[in-house]
Amino acid sequence: SQLAEENSWALSVHEGESVTVNCSYKTSITALQWYRQKSGKGPAQLILIRSNEREKRNGRLRATLDTSSQSSSLSITATRCEDTAVYFCARDSNYQLIWGSGTKLIIKP
Amino acid sequence: EAAVTQSPRNKVAVTGGKVTLSCNQTNNHNNMYWYRQDTGHGLRLIHYSYGAGSTEKGDIPDGYKASRPSQENFSLILELATPSQTSVYFCASGDYAGYSGNTLYFGEGSRLIVV
């Protein structure tokens, strides 16, 4: 199976700045999801964006999907220290999710 | 809110011993999953289940067994634990909704150290 892959292993920005995490995949999808995992916790879904959608928002979070380039992005505006986490993209594959390896995002005070 | 509870949260086991990790979900989801997470590998699927009585092999099933005795409970069993199985294990539940996607709800993880 092929993985959805985030394009950066780690990012660091200052609190209040905006940041974008990118993800690329190599097969057709029905949906792509973004999850966040805080230290010591399990992943939690942030946004699910279906293949017929181009953009989806959840508060300060905005996900985009470009099926022609097989890529997605997750943007966070007005970052806060509590946004520090690992961000995963994941694509549906039958009854499973295929996970990227994650991008570690550090928000500096 | 979705609830997935894992036990134990922390476990130290001896090499060759048997370890059982338990997972309980109150979401009434059909599907349950066991993943392990190691630095540099992200989440890797060990076993999953479509419902009570069913278990399926994931990507890395060797050395692990699974049991789904009921809708709510899904266990991961290490019959002969080895140090290479030292990891953090996550259980998740979800209901595949076809085109609507398959949202997973995770427990807080079980940290296993095999010495």
Interface residues (C-beta under 8 A of the other chain):
Chain A: S1 T30 A31 Q33 G40 K41 G42 P43 A44 Q45 L48 R50 F88 D92 N94 Y95 Q96 L97 W99 G100 S101 G102
Chain B: V4 N31 Y33 G40 H41 G42 L43 L45 Y48 Y50 G58 D59 F90 A92 Y96 G98 Y99 S100 G101 N102 T103 L104 Y105 F106 G107 E108 G109
